[in-house]
Amino acid sequence: MSMENACGGQDHIRRGPSRRDFLYVGVIGGLSLTLGDYLKARAFGSEVAMPGSTVGLKEGPAKSVIHIYLPGGMASHESFDPKMEAPIEYRGPLGTVKTKIEGEYYSECMQETAGVADKICVIRSMTHGEAAHERGTHNMFTGYRPSPALIFPSMGSIVSHEYGPRNNLPPYVCVPNQPNEFAGPGYLSSSFGPFSLGADPATKGFKVRDLTLAAGIDNGRFERRRSALDAVNDHFARAEKSDAVAAMDTFYQRAFGLISSNAAREAFNIDAEPDSVRDEYGRNEAGQRMLMARRLVGAGVRFVSMTYGGWDMHARISASMKKMAPSFDQAFAALIRDLDRSGMLKETLVMVSSEFGRTPKINKDAGRDHWPKVFSVVLAGGGVKEGLIHGASNAIASEPDRDDVNPADLATTVYHQLGIVADKELMAPGNRPVEIVDGGKVRKELLA
C-alpha cells in the first residue's frame, strides 16, 4: 500500500508526515496568510476557539447586521435632532430639512437621509454616563459599562461566537479595519474577532489582503501545501489529543477555503458593481465602505462593522459637519434605498451609532464638547419599525425627555432580532459565567 505523499496522493494508511512534509509546511508562510490574524492559531485565547454552533438557535428576522460607527461623538443637533426653537447658542448655526415623516426635521446636513426617513427609525433618547471616548466606545460596542476586570466581547464577536461562518465567509468583518480594541472579542477567544479588509475599498486598485495567492504560488502548489498541512495537523492531533490543535486546523482550513473559493473572493470584489451603483453611493470613503458592507452581507457575512469619519468636533462644528456629513448622508441614503429595492432590508439590520453625543451649548470655539447624557442612534431594517422617531430629548437636548434607551437595551434588542438570547451565559476567564448582556431589555416599541 502506498503512503500519502506531499503531493496529495491518496492512500489508506497514514504513517505520519515525512521530513519533506515538514519542509512544505515550514514554508507555508510563503502564502502570506495574514488571514491568520483572523483565522489561524489564535485558538489560544480564554477558551478553545471552535466555530460557532447554531444548535438550539432560532434566527430572528435579521439575518445580518451592518453597524455604521461614527467615531468621535456625532452631534445630534447637527444631525437627527435639531432644536429649531432653542436659543441660537443651543440650536447652533445650521438649518434644517423636512423629512418624509410629517412634522419631523433633520439637520440640513442630512438632506438625502431625510428622503428615506420613512424607512428608518431614529432613537433621539439614547443615553449613558461615560464621557471619555474609550469608555463610551466600550459601552456602544458591547452593551456593557467598562470594567477594570474584564473587556467584554463586541456585538460582532458575539454573533461570530453564536452562529459561526456562513457561505464560507468570515462571520464578522470590519471595513476597512478593526477600529478599536472594543470592536474585538474581549474575553472570548481571539478567533471570534473580526476579519479586517486591510485596505480601504475607496482606494484605487483596492484588493483585500491575502485573498490571492502569493507570487510564484500556483493552484497546484497551493493544494500540495494544503495536503501537507493536513498531514501534519493529523499527526499532532492524534499525538497531542489537543482541542487547541483541532481548532488551529479548523481556522487554517477556513483560510484555505476563503482563498480557494471564487464565490467567497467575489464577495469582496467591489469592482463588480456597476458604475451607476458606485456613483449612487459616492466615490469616497463613506460610499464605497457602505457599498462593500452591502456586498458582504448579501454574500453571507453575518456582521459587518464599518467606520467612517471623525466626529469629535470641539471647534468650528458648522464647517466640520459641512465637510464630513454630506458623504455619509449620500451613502447612507443610498444603502437604505439599495437594500430596500433588492428586498434585503427586511433581513438586514442597519445601525448607525457613535460613542456619545455633544454638549447642548455651543462652546467658545464654535464647537461642542463630549456629552453622553443624550444623543441619537439610527436603526433600519431587520424587523425594526419604519418611519419611527423613538423618544425625545428635552428642549435643548441636554437629557432625555421621554423613553430613554441605554446601551444594554440597544444591544439586547439587536441580539433579539438576530435570534440571540442576551441573558445567555458565556464563560469568561476563571470559568466565570457572564451574561451576553446584563440587564438589557428588548425594546419592543422599536420593532415592527
NORSUL-V745725 format. One record per run of one state. SS is the DSSP state (hx for helix, st for strand, lp for the rest). FROM is the first residue (numbers start at 1). TO is the last residue. Records with the same first field share a line. If there is no record, write none. Layout:
BEGIN
SS->FROM-TO + FROM-TO
END
This chain:
BEGIN
lp->1-2 + 4-12 + 14-18 + 27-27 + 32-33 + 38-63 + 70-87 + 92-95 + 99-104 + 115-116 + 127-132 + 143-154 + 164-165 + 167-168 + 170-171 + 176-180 + 184-189 + 193-194 + 197-218 + 241-242 + 261-261 + 268-269 + 273-274 + 282-284 + 300-302 + 308-314 + 316-316 + 343-344 + 354-356 + 359-365 + 367-369 + 372-374 + 381-383 + 385-387 + 391-391 + 394-399 + 403-404 + 406-406 + 419-424 + 429-431 + 436-443 + 448-448
st->3-3 + 13-13 + 64-69 + 96-98 + 105-107 + 120-126 + 166-166 + 169-169 + 172-175 + 195-196 + 303-307 + 315-315 + 348-353 + 357-358 + 366-366 + 370-371 + 375-380 + 384-384 + 388-390 + 392-393 + 400-402 + 405-405 + 425-428 + 432-435 + 447-447
hx->19-26 + 28-31 + 34-37 + 88-91 + 108-114 + 117-119 + 133-142 + 155-163 + 181-183 + 190-192 + 219-240 + 243-260 + 262-267 + 270-272 + 275-281 + 285-299 + 317-342 + 345-347 + 407-418 + 444-446
END
